[in-house]
Each structure stands twice: as C-alpha cells, then as structure tokens.
Amino acid sequence: MNKAQKRTWCKLAVSILGLMVMSGALSIMKIYNLEMRDPQDHNAIRMLGLLNTIPLILIVVLDWRWKKIYDERDIEIERRALYYGIVGAFIFLGAAGWYLTVVTRLGSVKAHLIVSLVYLACFVWILVSSSAALIQYGWGGKKS
C-alpha cells in the first residue's frame, strides 16, 4: 500500500465522519426545532456549525501533511476518481434538491438546508471519489 492509497483511505474515513456529523447536526436542529430567525437559537446553531467544520479541517490537514509524491498510475487513478466524485456530488445535489422542493410546503427550502446541501455535497464528492480510487487500486492493499 503506497502513500497515495493510505491518504485515500484516510479521506474516505473523514468523509464518512463528516456525513455523520452533518446528519447529526441536522437531526438536532429538527428535533429541537432550532430556527435561524430566532435570536435565542443562534448560539446553538453557531456551535453546530463549528462542530461541522472539524471534518473539513481534517481533510485540509490530510492534504497538507501528505507529500504529493505520486507516480503516473496514482495520478491517473486520482483523475478518474475525481470524475466519479463530481458526478456523485451532482446526482446527490439533484436528488436532494428535488426531495426538498417536493416534500416541503409550497416548495420553500430553509436557508440552513441550502448551506447544508453544499457541505454534504462536498463530503459526498470526497466519499465517492475516495471509493472510486480505492476500487481502482484494488481493495486488498497490494504493495506497489
């Protein structure tokens, strides 16, 4: 297993963590009925927003800490996986946007859900591209 493959495994784990944190934050906002327009709820929403940035910071640290030493095979795998990630993110955005406009009353979507969609699409992109890269590497962790 080379360094690029280890980095991809780490990004996959962090993207799953990011999706779980954001879905938990959205669940908390729904359960406790937190509203952006209510001044008393602003502190709770800010804390949830701060909690949601931790996986994003982990992704940046993973990309910054690892040296960008790739061979031609790693670059080609990364390029193909990036295409799959983009397609996966746009399919997610389309499906989530359709769901929100159909399910919500009069097709109105709350502002925090739009921001959450961007955050979730980022992690879906990383999740799909990491999964595609690992499939291309072969899940077994063969030495290169």
C-alpha beads as a LAMMPS data file, in Angstrom:
LAMMPS data file: protein, C-alpha beads

144 atoms
143 bonds

1 atom types
1 bond types

-500.0 500.0 xlo xhi
-500.0 500.0 ylo yhi
-500.0 500.0 zlo zhi

Masses

1 110.0

Atoms # bond

1 1 1 0.000 0.000 0.000
2 1 1 1.585 3.271 -1.105
3 1 1 1.167 6.711 0.460
4 1 1 -1.488 7.822 -2.008
5 1 1 -3.604 4.793 -1.151
6 1 1 -3.219 5.398 2.605
7 1 1 -4.232 9.035 2.082
8 1 1 -7.298 7.872 0.147
9 1 1 -8.329 5.544 2.993
10 1 1 -7.995 8.440 5.465
11 1 1 -10.065 10.749 3.244
12 1 1 -12.751 8.066 2.962
13 1 1 -12.937 7.746 6.754
14 1 1 -13.054 11.510 7.276
15 1 1 -15.775 11.926 4.643
16 1 1 -17.915 9.313 6.400
17 1 1 -17.281 11.166 9.669
18 1 1 -18.296 14.448 8.030
19 1 1 -21.523 12.988 6.704
20 1 1 -22.362 11.549 10.125
21 1 1 -21.614 14.841 11.912
22 1 1 -23.731 16.873 9.495
23 1 1 -26.639 14.441 9.590
24 1 1 -26.457 14.531 13.383
25 1 1 -26.459 18.332 13.367
26 1 1 -29.458 18.432 11.039
27 1 1 -31.237 15.927 13.271
28 1 1 -30.569 18.047 16.349
29 1 1 -31.861 21.142 14.550
30 1 1 -35.021 19.259 13.569
31 1 1 -35.576 17.638 16.995
32 1 1 -35.087 20.847 18.992
33 1 1 -36.745 22.972 16.292
34 1 1 -33.852 25.417 16.056
35 1 1 -34.579 28.354 13.755
36 1 1 -32.168 30.867 12.264
37 1 1 -34.642 33.696 12.653
38 1 1 -34.934 33.106 16.417
39 1 1 -32.183 35.092 18.223
40 1 1 -32.114 32.653 21.145
41 1 1 -31.176 29.762 18.862
42 1 1 -28.180 31.491 17.263
43 1 1 -25.642 30.208 19.806
44 1 1 -26.731 26.602 19.315
45 1 1 -26.581 26.959 15.531
46 1 1 -23.116 28.514 15.754
47 1 1 -21.868 25.645 17.903
48 1 1 -23.277 23.110 15.443
49 1 1 -21.578 24.994 12.617
50 1 1 -18.274 24.920 14.484
51 1 1 -18.677 21.186 15.075
52 1 1 -19.309 20.677 11.361
53 1 1 -16.063 22.374 10.337
54 1 1 -13.886 19.837 12.169
55 1 1 -14.076 17.185 9.393
56 1 1 -13.322 19.875 6.796
57 1 1 -10.237 20.882 8.765
58 1 1 -9.190 17.219 8.931
59 1 1 -9.417 16.957 5.128
60 1 1 -7.231 20.054 4.726
61 1 1 -4.694 18.682 7.214
62 1 1 -4.629 15.338 5.386
63 1 1 -3.941 17.057 2.075
64 1 1 -1.373 19.406 3.584
65 1 1 0.510 16.826 5.651
66 1 1 0.983 14.247 2.929
67 1 1 3.700 14.852 0.424
68 1 1 2.400 14.943 -3.120
69 1 1 4.633 12.147 -4.390
70 1 1 2.644 10.252 -6.966
71 1 1 3.658 8.090 -9.842
72 1 1 1.800 8.135 -13.150
73 1 1 -0.596 5.396 -12.055
74 1 1 -1.620 7.322 -8.925
75 1 1 -2.235 10.480 -10.942
76 1 1 -4.406 8.616 -13.455
77 1 1 -6.387 6.898 -10.678
78 1 1 -6.886 10.244 -8.916
79 1 1 -8.060 11.878 -12.144
80 1 1 -10.610 9.152 -12.922
81 1 1 -11.821 9.068 -9.328
82 1 1 -12.329 12.845 -9.418
83 1 1 -14.764 12.461 -12.330
84 1 1 -16.773 9.889 -10.405
85 1 1 -16.811 12.159 -7.356
86 1 1 -18.133 15.119 -9.368
87 1 1 -20.891 13.003 -10.915
88 1 1 -21.807 11.574 -7.496
89 1 1 -21.983 15.043 -5.921
90 1 1 -24.216 16.407 -8.670
91 1 1 -26.511 13.379 -8.521
92 1 1 -26.748 13.911 -4.756
93 1 1 -27.489 17.632 -5.183
94 1 1 -30.139 16.941 -7.796
95 1 1 -31.832 14.255 -5.727
96 1 1 -31.689 16.278 -2.504
97 1 1 -32.917 19.445 -4.218
98 1 1 -35.792 17.565 -5.812
99 1 1 -36.674 15.939 -2.490
100 1 1 -36.623 19.232 -0.596
101 1 1 -38.777 21.075 -3.108
102 1 1 -41.309 18.253 -3.397
103 1 1 -41.586 17.454 0.300
104 1 1 -41.539 20.971 1.776
105 1 1 -44.645 23.091 1.887
106 1 1 -45.036 25.286 -1.198
107 1 1 -41.566 24.288 -2.365
108 1 1 -39.828 26.628 0.091
109 1 1 -36.477 25.448 1.407
110 1 1 -34.968 26.817 4.619
111 1 1 -31.662 28.673 4.349
112 1 1 -29.715 26.337 6.624
113 1 1 -30.687 23.388 4.424
114 1 1 -29.177 25.037 1.350
115 1 1 -25.891 25.583 3.178
116 1 1 -26.072 22.035 4.493
117 1 1 -26.525 20.713 0.962
118 1 1 -23.257 22.325 -0.106
119 1 1 -21.477 20.834 2.895
120 1 1 -22.990 17.402 2.312
121 1 1 -22.217 17.560 -1.421
122 1 1 -18.565 18.243 -0.572
123 1 1 -18.385 15.124 1.546
124 1 1 -20.326 13.039 -0.951
125 1 1 -17.789 14.162 -3.560
126 1 1 -14.887 13.076 -1.350
127 1 1 -16.637 9.826 -0.395
128 1 1 -17.410 8.818 -3.981
129 1 1 -14.004 9.823 -5.323
130 1 1 -12.202 8.004 -2.494
131 1 1 -14.305 4.906 -3.034
132 1 1 -13.670 5.019 -6.785
133 1 1 -9.936 5.425 -6.210
134 1 1 -9.840 2.511 -3.778
135 1 1 -11.752 0.325 -6.219
136 1 1 -9.208 1.226 -8.890
137 1 1 -6.323 0.457 -6.538
138 1 1 -7.913 -2.825 -5.563
139 1 1 -9.343 -3.105 -2.066
140 1 1 -6.741 -5.616 -0.962
141 1 1 -3.932 -3.184 -0.221
142 1 1 -1.420 -4.755 -2.574
143 1 1 2.128 -3.469 -2.411
144 1 1 3.144 -1.367 -5.380

Bonds

1 1 1 2
2 1 2 3
3 1 3 4
4 1 4 5
5 1 5 6
6 1 6 7
7 1 7 8
8 1 8 9
9 1 9 10
10 1 10 11
11 1 11 12
12 1 12 13
13 1 13 14
14 1 14 15
15 1 15 16
16 1 16 17
17 1 17 18
18 1 18 19
19 1 19 20
20 1 20 21
21 1 21 22
22 1 22 23
23 1 23 24
24 1 24 25
25 1 25 26
26 1 26 27
27 1 27 28
28 1 28 29
29 1 29 30
30 1 30 31
31 1 31 32
32 1 32 33
33 1 33 34
34 1 34 35
35 1 35 36
36 1 36 37
37 1 37 38
38 1 38 39
39 1 39 40
40 1 40 41
41 1 41 42
42 1 42 43
43 1 43 44
44 1 44 45
45 1 45 46
46 1 46 47
47 1 47 48
48 1 48 49
49 1 49 50
50 1 50 51
51 1 51 52
52 1 52 53
53 1 53 54
54 1 54 55
55 1 55 56
56 1 56 57
57 1 57 58
58 1 58 59
59 1 59 60
60 1 60 61
61 1 61 62
62 1 62 63
63 1 63 64
64 1 64 65
65 1 65 66
66 1 66 67
67 1 67 68
68 1 68 69
69 1 69 70
70 1 70 71
71 1 71 72
72 1 72 73
73 1 73 74
74 1 74 75
75 1 75 76
76 1 76 77
77 1 77 78
78 1 78 79
79 1 79 80
80 1 80 81
81 1 81 82
82 1 82 83
83 1 83 84
84 1 84 85
85 1 85 86
86 1 86 87
87 1 87 88
88 1 88 89
89 1 89 90
90 1 90 91
91 1 91 92
92 1 92 93
93 1 93 94
94 1 94 95
95 1 95 96
96 1 96 97
97 1 97 98
98 1 98 99
99 1 99 100
100 1 100 101
101 1 101 102
102 1 102 103
103 1 103 104
104 1 104 105
105 1 105 106
106 1 106 107
107 1 107 108
108 1 108 109
109 1 109 110
110 1 110 111
111 1 111 112
112 1 112 113
113 1 113 114
114 1 114 115
115 1 115 116
116 1 116 117
117 1 117 118
118 1 118 119
119 1 119 120
120 1 120 121
121 1 121 122
122 1 122 123
123 1 123 124
124 1 124 125
125 1 125 126
126 1 126 127
127 1 127 128
128 1 128 129
129 1 129 130
130 1 130 131
131 1 131 132
132 1 132 133
133 1 133 134
134 1 134 135
135 1 135 136
136 1 136 137
137 1 137 138
138 1 138 139
139 1 139 140
140 1 140 141
141 1 141 142
142 1 142 143
143 1 143 144
